[in-house]
Amino acid sequence: MVVLLILPGCAPKSASQVRPGQQPTLVTMRRQIFNAADAGDGDPVLNRLRARMAAEPSNVALRLELATHYRKIGWPELEMEHLQLAVERFPESRPARVALAQALRAASLPGRATESLEDFIRNHPQSADSETLNLLGICFDEAEDFKSGEQAFRRALALAPRLDYLHNNLGYNLLEQHREVEAVAAFRQALKWNPDSTLARNNLGVALARASLKDSRMTIGDALAHFQNVVDTATAYNNVAAALMEQNRYEESRRLLEAALDYNRSHAAALTNLKMVAAQDGKPLELRPAARHGKAVIASTSPAAVRIPGVAPPREEAATARAPGQTRVGGNFQEPILISGPPPQMPLLAKERRIYGAVKLEAIISKDGTVKQVNVMGGHPFLTMAAKDAAMKRSYQPALLNGEPFEVKVPIQMVFEPGR
């Protein structure tokens, strides 16, 4: 059963499923290469990259940039081919292995992605940093091997215990294993290190709602409070109801959905979820006039709702609902990964005056991996412009939320040293 949960600031995630046999195998992809030798001819960026690749065959960053461009212009099979060649030629390259794993995920081959990453970690344990282990955990989750995913996330946290998204991803993994109480603890750790994490706060709301069935210390009221920090009140009620629906707790879900509709009579997700509840519990729905609002509202013919402890009664006025995107419950997040970028060029005036040091920047990485905007957070004025110029020329594997590209802000530090 698919229930509608609304989170702020996230793009819709497609619910379509790939049928077995729809995605081309890697063997099929290799056969397609023979018919694609001239793919992208006429693209000036591609032609420049090919020329540079011919001149610098040992430049792994350049090969990854070429692979990324093939994906952008609609040739994922050529992207896969170049990434496989990069891994074969540069087996010690972490960026190459990570990029290949991402491409395999995009081809709905998470099992192959985990095999590739495990091989890399086994043969290059010194390169098994928290980011690589985080990606391994995500791939295991997508392959529905949640126990192995949990082990990967815990290994990542042992290396970087203060990274909030690692705690979030562990919590999501535990939710998938129906270990809601442990998931609550993981999401709280994520919020300890990043109180502004909307994703962790939403996930904590889901975990608290589900855990209320197992632990009396965790209540539906707590779940509502967390959701109300990031969404409007009607959506908060809907989202808690959605979490309960996944546990077949239809009576409680019905009461929460009716409360959501008291706040916002036209809340589409709450109306849809209420219809789904009616289909599951067999209790009919009817249209009745809403006395306070003068509009028709879908309502149950069941007895009056019992107030749930910790849930505030509906207000007199209907709340104005925002229209955030819809996404599945919870989410795995992966940081953007730097593919290429020039070092900062030392300004002549700074060099003459022997001005060195670091410039701290904050950059917005777009969904296609390009740098959209750079703001200076600190550093000598003689160095900041050169630092910004270098940052704007960087190329990244984009951040991912549930496997979908996601725009994020990241800190960047550019260091200017003597001799550069």
C-alpha positions in Angstrom: 0.0 0.0 0.0 1.3 3.4 -1.0 0.3 6.2 1.4 0.9 9.9 0.8 3.5 11.5 3.0 4.4 15.1 2.3 7.8 16.5 3.1 9.1 20.1 2.4 11.6 20.9 -0.3 11.9 17.5 -2.0 11.2 16.7 -5.6 8.7 14.0 -6.4 10.1 10.5 -6.4 8.7 8.3 -9.1 6.7 5.3 -7.9 7.1 3.4 -11.2 8.7 0.0 -11.0 11.2 -1.4 -13.5 10.0 -4.8 -14.8 12.6 -7.6 -15.0 14.4 -7.5 -18.2 13.6 -3.8 -19.0 17.0 -2.5 -17.9 19.9 -3.4 -20.3 22.5 -5.7 -18.9 26.1 -4.7 -18.9 26.7 -7.2 -21.8 23.9 -5.6 -23.8 25.4 -2.2 -23.0 28.8 -3.3 -24.3 27.1 -4.5 -27.6 25.5 -1.1 -27.9 28.9 0.6 -27.8 29.8 -0.9 -31.2 26.9 1.1 -32.7 27.7 4.3 -30.8 31.3 5.1 -31.8 30.1 8.4 -33.1 27.7 9.2 -30.3 27.7 12.9 -29.4 29.5 14.0 -32.5 28.8 17.7 -33.0 28.9 18.4 -29.2 31.7 20.8 -28.7 32.2 19.9 -25.1 32.4 16.2 -25.8 34.8 16.8 -28.7 37.1 18.8 -26.4 36.9 16.1 -23.7 37.7 13.4 -26.2 40.7 15.3 -27.5 42.0 15.9 -24.0 41.4 12.2 -23.2 43.5 11.1 -26.2 46.3 13.4 -25.0 46.0 12.4 -21.3 45.0 8.7 -21.2 46.2 8.4 -17.6 44.0 11.3 -16.3 41.3 9.5 -14.3 39.5 12.7 -13.4 39.2 13.6 -17.0 37.8 10.1 -17.8 35.2 10.6 -15.1 34.3 14.0 -16.5 33.9 12.5 -19.9 31.7 9.7 -18.5 29.5 12.3 -16.7 29.1 14.3 -19.9 27.9 11.1 -21.8 25.2 10.7 -19.1 24.1 14.3 -19.4 23.6 14.1 -23.2 21.6 10.9 -22.9 24.2 8.0 -23.4 24.2 6.2 -20.0 25.6 3.0 -21.7 28.7 5.0 -22.8 29.0 6.5 -19.3 29.0 2.9 -17.9 31.6 1.8 -20.4 34.0 4.6 -19.6 33.5 4.1 -15.8 34.3 0.4 -16.2 37.4 1.2 -18.1 38.4 3.7 -15.4 38.0 1.1 -12.7 39.9 -1.5 -14.7 42.8 0.9 -15.4 42.8 2.7 -12.1 41.7 0.0 -9.5 42.9 2.1 -6.6 40.8 5.2 -7.6 38.0 5.8 -5.1 36.2 8.4 -7.3 36.2 5.9 -10.2 34.7 3.1 -8.1 32.1 5.5 -6.5 31.1 6.8 -9.9 30.7 3.2 -11.2 28.6 2.3 -8.2 26.3 5.3 -8.8 25.9 4.4 -12.5 25.0 0.8 -11.5 22.4 2.1 -9.1 20.9 4.3 -11.8 20.7 1.1 -14.0 18.7 -0.6 -11.2 21.7 -2.9 -10.4 22.3 -2.2 -6.7 23.6 -5.8 -6.2 26.4 -5.2 -8.8 27.1 -1.9 -7.1 27.6 -3.5 -3.7 29.9 -6.2 -5.3 32.1 -3.5 -6.9 32.3 -1.4 -3.7 33.0 -4.5 -1.5 35.8 -5.5 -3.9 37.3 -2.0 -3.7 37.1 -1.9 0.2 38.6 -5.4 0.4 41.6 -4.6 -1.8 42.1 -1.0 -0.7 41.0 -0.9 3.0 43.0 2.3 3.6 40.6 4.1 1.1 37.4 2.8 2.8 36.4 6.2 4.2 33.0 7.1 5.7 31.6 8.3 2.3 32.4 5.0 0.6 30.9 3.0 3.4 27.8 5.2 3.4 27.3 4.5 -0.3 27.8 0.8 0.3 25.1 0.9 3.0 22.7 2.7 0.6 23.3 0.1 -2.1 22.7 -2.7 0.3 19.4 -1.0 1.3 18.4 -0.7 -2.3 19.2 -4.4 -2.8 17.0 -5.1 0.4 19.9 -6.6 2.3 19.3 -4.4 5.3 21.5 -6.3 7.8 24.5 -5.8 5.5 23.5 -2.2 5.1 23.3 -1.7 8.8 26.9 -3.0 9.2 28.1 -0.6 6.5 26.5 2.4 8.1 27.9 1.5 11.6 31.4 1.1 10.1 31.0 4.6 8.5 29.9 6.1 11.9 32.9 4.5 13.6 35.0 6.7 11.3 32.9 9.8 11.3 30.5 9.8 14.4 29.6 13.5 14.0 28.1 13.3 10.4 24.4 13.7 10.9 23.4 12.1 7.6 25.2 8.9 8.5 23.0 8.7 11.7 19.9 9.5 9.5 20.8 6.8 7.0 21.3 4.2 9.8 17.9 5.3 11.3 16.2 4.8 7.9 17.8 1.4 7.6 16.5 0.4 11.1 13.0 1.6 10.1 13.2 -0.8 7.1 14.0 -3.6 9.6 11.0 -2.5 11.8 13.3 -1.6 14.6 11.5 1.6 15.3 12.8 2.3 18.8 16.4 2.0 17.7 15.6 4.2 14.7 14.3 6.9 17.0 17.7 6.9 18.8 19.6 7.2 15.5 17.5 10.1 14.2 17.9 11.9 17.6 21.7 11.5 17.1 21.4 13.1 13.7 19.5 16.1 15.1 22.1 16.3 17.9 24.8 17.0 15.3 22.6 19.0 13.0 19.4 20.5 14.6 18.4 22.1 11.3 18.1 18.7 9.4 14.6 18.7 8.0 15.1 15.2 6.7 16.1 13.8 10.1 13.3 15.6 11.9 10.7 14.2 9.5 12.1 10.8 9.8 12.1 11.1 13.6 8.4 11.9 13.4 7.7 8.7 11.3 9.8 6.6 13.7 8.1 8.0 16.8 4.6 7.3 15.3 5.5 3.7 14.6 7.4 3.2 17.9 4.4 4.4 19.9 3.0 0.8 19.4 6.0 -0.7 21.1 7.2 1.8 23.7 4.9 3.9 25.9 7.5 6.6 26.2 7.1 7.5 22.6 3.8 9.1 21.6 1.9 10.2 18.6 1.9 13.6 20.1 5.7 13.6 20.0 5.6 12.6 16.3 3.2 15.5 15.5 5.4 18.0 17.3 8.4 17.0 15.2 6.4 17.2 11.9 4.9 20.6 12.9 8.5 22.0 13.0 8.8 21.5 9.3 5.3 21.3 7.7 1.9 22.9 8.2 -0.5 21.4 10.8 -2.8 19.6 8.4 0.2 18.0 6.7 1.7 17.0 10.1 -1.5 15.1 10.9 -1.5 13.4 7.5 2.1 12.4 7.8 1.6 10.7 11.2 -1.5 9.0 9.8 0.6 7.7 6.9 3.2 6.2 9.2 0.4 4.4 11.2 -1.2 3.2 8.0 1.9 1.2 7.2 1.4 -0.6 10.4 -2.3 -1.3 9.6 -3.4 1.0 12.5 -6.4 2.2 10.5 -8.6 3.4 13.4 -5.9 5.8 14.7 -5.1 6.8 11.1 -8.7 7.7 10.4 -8.9 10.0 13.5 -5.7 11.8 12.5 -6.8 12.2 8.9 -10.2 13.7 10.0 -8.2 16.1 12.2 -6.1 17.0 9.1 -9.2 17.8 7.1 -10.5 20.0 10.0 -7.5 22.1 9.5 -7.6 22.0 5.7 -10.8 20.8 4.0 -9.1 20.4 0.6 -5.9 18.6 1.7 -5.4 16.2 -1.2 -3.1 13.7 0.5 -5.4 13.4 3.6 -8.5 12.9 1.4 -6.6 10.2 -0.6 -5.3 8.5 2.5 -8.8 8.6 4.1 -10.3 6.8 1.1 -7.5 4.2 1.3 -8.3 3.7 5.0 -12.0 3.2 4.2 -11.0 0.6 1.6 -8.9 -1.3 4.2 -11.1 -1.2 7.3 -14.5 -1.6 5.4 -16.1 1.4 7.1 -18.0 3.5 4.6 -17.4 7.2 3.9 -20.1 9.8 3.3 -20.2 13.5 2.4 -21.7 15.7 5.1 -21.9 19.5 5.3 -19.1 21.0 7.4 -21.0 23.2 9.8 -18.1 25.6 10.6 -16.9 26.0 7.0 -20.0 25.5 4.9 -18.3 23.0 2.6 -18.7 19.3 2.0 -16.0 17.1 3.6 -15.4 13.4 3.4 -16.2 12.0 6.8 -16.6 8.6 8.4 -19.9 7.2 9.6 -18.0 5.7 12.5 -18.5 7.0 16.1 -17.0 10.4 17.0 -13.3 10.3 17.1 -11.6 9.8 20.5 -9.0 12.4 21.2 -5.5 10.8 21.1 -3.3 11.8 24.0 -0.9 14.6 23.1 -2.8 15.6 20.0 -4.1 19.2 20.0 -7.8 19.6 19.0 -8.6 21.2 15.6 -8.6 25.0 15.5 -11.7 26.9 14.4 -10.1 28.2 11.2 -8.7 26.1 8.4 -5.0 26.2 8.1 -3.5 27.3 4.8 -1.7 24.3 3.4 1.6 24.6 1.6 2.2 22.4 -1.5 5.5 20.6 -0.9 6.5 17.7 -3.1 5.7 14.2 -2.2 8.3 11.5 -1.4 8.5 8.2 0.2 8.8 7.9 4.0 12.3 8.8 5.2 15.3 8.8 3.0 19.0 8.0 2.4 21.3 11.0 1.7 24.7 11.0 0.1 27.0 14.0 0.0 28.2 15.4 -3.3 31.5 14.0 -4.5 34.2 16.2 -6.2 35.1 14.9 -9.7 37.3 17.6 -11.0 38.3 21.2 -10.5 41.4 23.3 -10.9 43.5 24.5 -7.9 43.2 28.1 -7.1 45.6 30.4 -8.9 47.7 32.6 -6.7 46.8 36.3 -7.5 49.9 38.3 -8.5 49.4 41.0 -5.9 49.0 38.5 -3.1 52.1 36.7 -4.2 54.1 39.9 -4.3 53.0 40.8 -0.8 53.4 37.2 0.4 49.8 36.8 1.5 48.9 33.1 1.9 46.3 31.1 3.8 42.8 29.6 3.5 39.6 31.0 2.1 36.4 29.5 3.4 33.5 29.3 1.0 29.9 28.0 0.9 28.8 26.6 -2.5 25.5 25.5 -3.8 25.9 22.3 -5.8 23.0 21.9 -8.3 21.3 18.6 -9.3 23.5 18.2 -12.3 26.7 18.5 -10.3 27.7 22.0 -11.4 28.4 24.8 -8.9 25.5 27.1 -9.0 26.6 29.8 -6.5 29.6 30.5 -4.2 29.6 32.8 -1.2 32.8 33.8 0.7 32.6 33.0 4.4 36.1 34.1 5.4 39.6 34.7 4.1 42.0 37.5 3.0 40.3 39.9 0.5 43.3 39.5 -1.9 42.6 35.8 -2.2 38.8 35.5 -2.2 38.1 36.2 -5.9 40.6 33.6 -7.0 39.1 31.1 -4.6 35.6 31.8 -5.9 36.8 31.4 -9.5 38.3 28.0 -8.8 35.2 26.8 -6.9 32.9 27.8 -9.8 34.9 25.6 -12.2 34.5 22.5 -10.0 32.4 19.5 -11.2 30.7 17.1 -8.7 28.7 13.9 -8.6 25.5 15.5 -7.3 24.2 14.9 -3.8 21.5 12.1 -3.7 18.4 11.7 -1.7 16.8 8.3 -2.1 18.9 7.9 -5.3 17.6 11.2 -6.8 19.9 14.2 -7.5 19.4 16.9 -4.8 20.6 20.5 -4.6 22.7 21.2 -1.5 25.0 23.7 0.2 28.5 22.5 1.0 31.5 24.1 2.7 34.7 24.5 0.5 38.1 25.5 1.7 40.7 26.8 -0.8 44.3 26.9 0.5 46.9 29.3 -1.0 50.5 28.2 -0.3 53.9 29.5 -1.2 55.2 28.2 -4.4 51.8 27.8 -6.1 
